[in-house]
Amino acid sequence: MARSGVEGAIGILKADDGTYDTMKDTWAIDFPAIGAGEGILQVKIVDEEGKIAVNRLVGSSGVDVNRDVEEQLRSLIERLGGKPEIVDALIDWMDVNDDVTGTAGAEEDIYGNLGYHVKNGPLDSINELLLVKGFDKELLYDRGLSEYLTVAPGTDGKINVNTAPSEVLQAVLGTMTASLSTPLSESDIEDVVRYREEHEFKNVTEIGQVIKVSTTQMGSITPLVKVNSSFFSVHSIYTIGKVSKGVDALLKRDGKTITTIAWREL
């Protein structure tokens, strides 16, 4: 039954108009629990491209650090009340060298004492962050960091301006980086969020119609955001009494074709 919930999600995504995706689309509905057979089925679809692609922090070479993503992560973590310097440790967890990064980095000597090895590669799941020095359950779950990051492979790194939480928009569009020398103000981003609650962005250039931006600033914003998405996660749980079985799936939509990228049974 949990598997059938994923199949239902696939059907919804196939029927959706992928020209632009918003939180008003059918896939984004907070679906009510459905009585099915002897139990209850609960399905949730989440746009993974409304999140920061954390694995883009370190490039495919395993050495080069994406400074834009680094600053975005520091900004997001600080906004949530965490210590931005823990991004140093995340870089060391992912890169392949043994050089300690910054003031809060951590390499094999730290993790060896904890009984496991440094990863030296991309994250396989957001939960893996709990292994990284400085990251804990309070930051990930109580303060919500896990909701704003994705490990979906193959994303282009652009954020869907229609679906990204305001915290993600603040980190991406409100943080000064090499690519965005003049970030948006907090009030500008609030105006963007307020606008999309009543309307939607059908193309990125419409941002310039909602807030006042210069041509140069708009040129810097455009490569960072988009209005449609390709990667969606599905969480499907079927419960009978006190027993629950579930599936977490990562789907990629390309037109009307839906491909299963990852599948985990719970």
Secondary structure, DSSP 8 states (H G I E B T S, - for coil): -HHHHHHHHHHHHHHS-TTS--TTSGGGS----EEETTEEEEEEEEEGGGSEEGGGGB-TTSS-B-HHHHHHHHHHHHHTTS-GGGHHHHHHHHSSS----TTT---HHHHHTTTS----S--SSGGGGGGSTT--HIIIIIS-GGGGEE--TT--S-EETTTS-HHHHHHHHSS--SS-SS---HHHHHHHHHHHHHS--SSGGGHHHHS---HHHHHHHGGGEES---EEEEEEEEEETTEEEEEEEEEEEETTEEEEEEEEE-
